[in-house]
Amino acid sequence: MCPGWEIKTGAFHMTDKEFEKFCAENRDMHIERDAKGNIWLMSPTYSKTGEYNSGISIELGIWNKKTLAGYVFDLLTGFILPNTAMRSPDVTGICQSVPGIYCRTQIRNGSFSAQGKNE
């Protein structure tokens, strides 16, 4: 379950294009969609969590700048998952194909998960 307000869409289901338009028309809101098509209006992180997430974003960004491993995204970047949910983790790092480096990182609500391999 997401921390925020759930809008149950019931019989009404937005297409990806309709959802994209809805998000664009409400840019000042942090909006996610779950696999059932329900819309989530996310609550702010507040100062302690924001400070924590900012620190992790900085560290991940510095690491990425040094290694040129891939891309770093902030909490407003939405990713459409195979189950049609659209989520935006607090910080995301996605590696491009770099010899000797494999990684995947996600941080959400203070939880950090990472996979990495250096050869």
C-alpha positions as CSV (number, residue, x, y, z in Angstrom):
1,M,0.0,0.0,0.0
2,C,1.2,3.5,-0.8
3,P,1.3,6.3,1.7
4,G,-1.2,8.8,0.3
5,W,-4.8,9.1,-0.8
6,E,-6.2,6.4,-3.0
7,I,-8.8,7.2,-5.6
8,K,-10.6,4.0,-6.6
9,T,-11.4,4.2,-10.2
10,G,-13.9,1.3,-10.2
11,A,-15.3,0.7,-13.7
12,F,-13.5,3.7,-15.1
13,H,-10.0,2.8,-16.3
14,M,-7.6,5.4,-17.7
15,T,-5.5,4.4,-20.7
16,D,-1.8,5.2,-20.5
17,K,-2.4,8.3,-22.6
18,E,-5.3,9.5,-20.4
19,F,-3.2,8.9,-17.3
20,E,-0.3,10.9,-18.8
21,K,-2.7,13.8,-19.6
22,F,-4.1,13.6,-16.1
23,C,-0.6,13.8,-14.6
24,A,0.4,16.7,-17.0
25,E,-2.8,18.6,-16.0
26,N,-1.9,18.1,-12.3
27,R,1.9,18.7,-12.3
28,D,1.9,20.1,-8.8
29,M,0.8,16.7,-7.4
30,H,2.8,13.5,-7.0
31,I,0.6,10.9,-8.6
32,E,1.0,7.2,-9.0
33,R,-1.1,4.4,-10.4
34,D,-1.4,0.8,-9.0
35,A,-1.8,-2.4,-11.0
36,K,-5.6,-2.2,-10.6
37,G,-5.7,1.3,-12.2
38,N,-6.4,3.1,-8.9
39,I,-4.8,6.5,-8.7
40,W,-2.7,7.5,-5.7
41,L,-2.1,11.1,-4.6
42,M,1.1,10.9,-2.7
43,S,1.7,12.8,0.5
44,P,4.9,14.9,1.0
45,T,7.9,13.3,2.6
46,Y,8.5,16.0,5.2
47,S,11.9,17.3,6.3
48,K,13.6,14.3,7.8
49,T,12.8,11.9,5.0
50,G,13.5,14.6,2.4
51,E,16.9,15.2,3.9
52,Y,17.6,11.5,3.9
53,N,16.5,11.0,0.3
54,S,18.4,14.1,-0.8
55,G,21.6,12.6,0.7
56,I,21.1,9.3,-1.1
57,S,20.4,11.2,-4.4
58,I,23.6,13.1,-4.0
59,E,25.7,10.0,-3.3
60,L,24.1,8.1,-6.2
61,G,24.6,11.0,-8.5
62,I,28.3,11.4,-7.5
63,W,28.9,7.7,-8.0
64,N,27.2,7.8,-11.4
65,K,29.2,10.9,-12.5
66,K,32.4,9.1,-11.6
67,T,31.6,5.7,-13.2
68,L,29.4,7.0,-16.1
69,A,27.3,3.9,-15.4
70,G,23.9,5.1,-16.4
71,Y,21.1,7.4,-15.3
72,V,19.8,8.8,-12.0
73,F,16.2,9.8,-11.6
74,D,14.4,11.8,-8.8
75,L,11.2,11.0,-7.1
76,L,9.0,12.7,-9.7
77,T,10.1,10.3,-12.4
78,G,7.4,7.7,-13.2
79,F,8.2,4.2,-14.4
80,I,5.5,2.1,-16.0
81,L,5.8,-1.5,-14.7
82,P,4.9,-4.7,-16.6
83,N,1.7,-4.9,-14.4
84,T,0.7,-1.4,-15.8
85,A,1.3,0.3,-12.4
86,M,3.2,3.6,-12.7
87,R,5.5,4.1,-9.7
88,S,8.0,6.8,-8.8
89,P,10.6,5.6,-6.3
90,D,12.3,8.3,-4.2
91,V,15.6,7.7,-6.1
92,T,16.3,5.4,-9.0
93,G,19.6,4.5,-10.7
94,I,19.6,2.6,-14.0
95,C,22.8,1.4,-15.4
96,Q,23.5,1.3,-19.1
97,S,25.7,-1.3,-20.5
98,V,29.2,-0.6,-19.0
99,P,31.8,-3.4,-19.1
100,G,32.4,-4.7,-15.5
101,I,29.5,-2.9,-13.9
102,Y,26.0,-4.2,-13.3
103,C,23.7,-2.4,-11.0
104,R,20.1,-1.7,-10.1
105,T,19.2,0.6,-7.2
106,Q,15.9,1.8,-5.8
107,I,15.1,3.8,-2.7
108,R,11.5,4.1,-1.5
109,N,10.2,5.3,1.8
110,G,13.6,5.0,3.4
111,S,14.3,1.5,2.1
112,F,17.3,1.0,-0.1
113,S,17.8,-2.0,-2.3
114,A,20.8,-2.4,-4.6
115,Q,22.4,-5.1,-6.7
116,G,25.8,-4.6,-8.1
117,K,28.6,-6.6,-9.7
118,N,32.1,-5.5,-10.6
119,E,34.2,-7.9,-12.7
